[in-house]
Amino acid sequence: MPSDLTNSIDCIILTFGRVSASDPLAGLCAYLLWVGGSGRTDWQVTVRRTLEFMLALVQTGPRPSEESCQGVPRPVRDAAAHLKQRWSRLPLPRVGVAELAVAAHVSRGYLNRLFREIFGLSASVALEHLRCSRAEVLLTRTDLTIAAIAHQCGYADVTHFSHRFGGLYGIQPSRYRMVPNQSPSVLDEPGVLRLSRLVWD
């Protein structure tokens, strides 16, 4: 598949993440990647038309971000906006709670309290879950090595990534890749899903 099409599709996948009833575009992206590797002679025309349609949808909406912001205090919105800016492209840079607190103009303790109230997680745990949600996408939708995924998601090395991912999911990244439809997702947690929409929608 030409790199411009692959890059566009990967961009949409990273924007929308895991497939769900409220998120059909990621499923279309996965299908287009499959079509590109299927050997069909007409795949380029099909992929390009569908991709143009999908890009138009991404640009014109509807998008769930406004709904996601309802009832979210200003400091949390500011922290999410900062994270959105910092994590707008891969590899994800390391972002700590102190940095988010500065961006939100509040103390770390107060930001953590707000995160627990809104998302059910401390800010540091929420950041870990969001990084792992990107890893889910890369594991199931790309051919990147585990080491490359660790780097793209901001982990120091593959050992650290495997340890953190395995501790959170109860399954190693390589195994997760083999059984994606039967594996858990951090986005199954409503708080993580809500935060992911604030950051990546």
C-alpha positions as CSV (number, residue, x, y, z in Angstrom):
1,M,0.0,0.0,0.0
2,P,1.4,3.5,-0.9
3,S,2.9,5.3,2.1
4,D,0.6,8.3,1.7
5,L,-2.5,6.1,2.1
6,T,-1.0,4.1,4.9
7,N,0.0,7.3,6.8
8,S,-3.5,8.8,6.3
9,I,-5.2,5.6,7.5
10,D,-2.9,5.2,10.5
11,C,-3.5,8.9,11.4
12,I,-7.3,8.2,11.5
13,I,-6.8,5.0,13.5
14,L,-4.6,6.8,16.1
15,T,-7.2,9.6,16.3
16,F,-10.2,7.3,16.8
17,G,-8.6,4.2,18.5
18,R,-10.5,1.0,19.3
19,V,-13.6,0.0,17.4
20,S,-16.9,0.5,19.2
21,A,-20.5,1.1,18.3
22,S,-19.9,4.8,18.8
23,D,-16.7,4.7,16.8
24,P,-17.2,3.1,13.4
25,L,-14.3,4.8,11.6
26,A,-11.6,2.7,13.3
27,G,-13.3,-0.4,11.9
28,L,-13.3,1.1,8.4
29,C,-9.6,1.9,8.8
30,A,-8.8,-1.7,9.8
31,Y,-10.8,-2.9,6.8
32,L,-8.9,-0.6,4.4
33,L,-5.6,-1.9,5.7
34,W,-6.8,-5.4,5.0
35,V,-8.0,-4.5,1.5
36,G,-4.6,-3.0,0.8
37,G,-2.9,-6.3,1.6
38,S,-5.5,-8.6,0.0
39,G,-4.0,-8.5,-3.5
40,R,-7.1,-7.2,-5.2
41,T,-6.3,-5.4,-8.4
42,D,-8.8,-2.6,-7.8
43,W,-7.9,-2.0,-4.1
44,Q,-6.3,1.5,-4.7
45,V,-9.5,3.0,-6.1
46,T,-11.6,1.5,-3.4
47,V,-9.3,2.6,-0.6
48,R,-8.8,6.1,-2.0
49,R,-12.5,6.8,-2.4
50,T,-13.3,5.5,1.1
51,L,-10.4,7.3,2.6
52,E,-11.4,10.6,1.1
53,F,-14.9,10.1,2.5
54,M,-13.5,9.2,5.9
55,L,-11.2,12.3,5.9
56,A,-14.2,14.5,5.1
57,L,-16.1,13.0,8.0
58,V,-13.2,13.6,10.4
59,Q,-12.9,17.2,9.2
60,T,-16.6,18.1,9.2
61,G,-18.0,15.9,12.1
62,P,-20.0,15.1,14.0
63,R,-17.4,14.7,16.7
64,P,-18.0,13.7,20.3
65,S,-15.6,16.1,22.0
66,E,-18.2,18.7,23.0
67,E,-20.3,16.0,24.7
68,S,-17.2,14.7,26.4
69,C,-16.5,18.2,27.9
70,Q,-19.9,18.5,29.6
71,G,-19.5,18.6,33.4
72,V,-15.7,18.6,33.2
73,P,-14.1,21.3,35.4
74,R,-11.9,23.9,33.7
75,P,-8.6,22.7,35.2
76,V,-9.2,19.2,33.8
77,R,-10.1,20.6,30.4
78,D,-6.9,22.6,30.5
79,A,-4.8,19.6,31.4
80,A,-6.5,17.5,28.7
81,A,-5.9,20.3,26.1
82,H,-2.2,20.4,27.1
83,L,-2.0,16.6,26.8
84,K,-3.7,16.8,23.4
85,Q,-1.1,19.3,22.2
86,R,1.8,17.3,23.5
87,W,0.5,13.9,22.3
88,S,-0.6,15.2,18.9
89,R,1.9,12.9,17.1
90,L,4.0,9.8,17.8
91,P,6.2,9.1,19.6
92,L,4.4,10.2,22.7
93,P,6.7,12.3,24.9
94,R,6.7,11.6,28.6
95,V,4.2,13.9,30.4
96,G,4.0,13.9,34.2
97,V,1.3,15.0,36.6
98,A,3.4,18.0,37.6
99,E,3.5,19.3,34.0
100,L,-0.3,18.8,33.7
101,A,-0.8,20.7,37.0
102,V,1.2,23.6,35.7
103,A,-0.8,23.7,32.5
104,A,-4.0,23.6,34.5
105,H,-2.8,26.2,37.0
106,V,-3.6,24.0,40.0
107,S,-1.6,21.9,42.5
108,R,-0.8,18.3,41.7
109,G,-3.0,17.2,44.7
110,Y,-6.0,19.2,43.5
111,L,-5.6,17.9,39.9
112,N,-5.4,14.3,41.2
113,R,-8.6,14.9,43.2
114,L,-10.4,16.2,40.1
115,F,-9.2,13.3,38.0
116,R,-10.5,10.8,40.6
117,E,-13.9,12.6,40.7
118,I,-14.2,12.8,36.9
119,F,-12.5,9.7,35.7
120,G,-12.2,7.4,38.7
121,L,-8.4,7.4,38.4
122,S,-5.5,9.4,39.7
123,A,-3.8,11.6,37.0
124,S,-0.7,9.4,36.8
125,V,-2.7,6.2,36.4
126,A,-4.9,7.9,33.8
127,L,-1.8,8.9,31.8
128,E,-0.6,5.3,31.9
129,H,-3.9,4.0,30.7
130,L,-3.9,6.5,27.8
131,R,-0.4,5.5,26.7
132,C,-1.5,1.8,26.8
133,S,-4.6,2.6,24.7
134,R,-2.2,3.9,22.0
135,A,-0.3,0.7,22.4
136,E,-3.5,-1.4,21.9
137,V,-4.0,0.3,18.6
138,L,-0.5,-0.2,17.4
139,L,-0.4,-3.8,18.5
140,T,-3.6,-4.7,16.7
141,R,-3.5,-2.4,13.7
142,T,0.2,-2.3,12.7
143,D,3.2,-4.5,12.1
144,L,5.5,-2.5,14.3
145,T,7.8,-4.5,16.6
146,I,7.1,-4.6,20.3
147,A,10.2,-2.5,20.8
148,A,9.0,0.1,18.3
149,I,5.6,0.3,19.9
150,A,7.3,0.8,23.3
151,H,9.2,3.7,21.8
152,Q,6.2,5.2,20.1
153,C,4.2,5.1,23.4
154,G,6.9,6.8,25.4
155,Y,8.4,3.8,27.3
156,A,12.1,3.7,28.1
157,D,12.5,0.2,26.6
158,V,10.6,-2.9,25.6
159,T,11.2,-4.5,29.1
160,H,9.6,-1.5,30.9
161,F,6.7,-1.5,28.4
162,S,6.1,-5.2,28.6
163,H,6.1,-5.0,32.4
164,R,3.7,-2.1,32.6
165,F,1.4,-3.4,29.9
166,G,1.4,-6.9,31.3
167,G,0.6,-5.6,34.8
168,L,-2.3,-3.6,33.5
169,Y,-3.8,-6.2,31.1
170,G,-2.7,-9.4,32.7
171,I,-1.3,-10.4,29.3
172,Q,2.0,-9.6,27.5
173,P,2.0,-7.3,24.4
174,S,3.0,-10.1,22.1
175,R,0.1,-12.3,23.3
176,Y,-2.3,-9.3,23.1
177,R,-1.5,-8.9,19.5
178,M,-2.3,-12.6,18.8
179,V,-5.9,-12.4,20.3
180,P,-7.0,-8.8,19.9
181,N,-10.7,-9.6,19.9
182,Q,-10.5,-11.6,23.1
183,S,-8.2,-9.2,24.9
184,P,-9.3,-6.5,27.5
185,S,-9.1,-2.8,26.6
186,V,-8.4,0.1,29.0
187,L,-11.1,1.9,26.9
188,D,-13.7,-0.5,28.4
189,E,-13.4,1.7,31.5
190,P,-15.8,4.6,31.2
191,G,-13.4,7.1,32.8
192,V,-10.5,6.2,30.5
193,L,-12.8,6.4,27.5
194,R,-14.1,9.8,28.5
195,L,-10.5,11.1,29.0
196,S,-9.4,9.6,25.7
197,R,-12.1,11.5,23.9
198,L,-11.0,14.8,25.6
199,V,-7.4,14.2,24.5
200,W,-7.7,12.6,21.1
201,D,-11.1,13.8,19.7
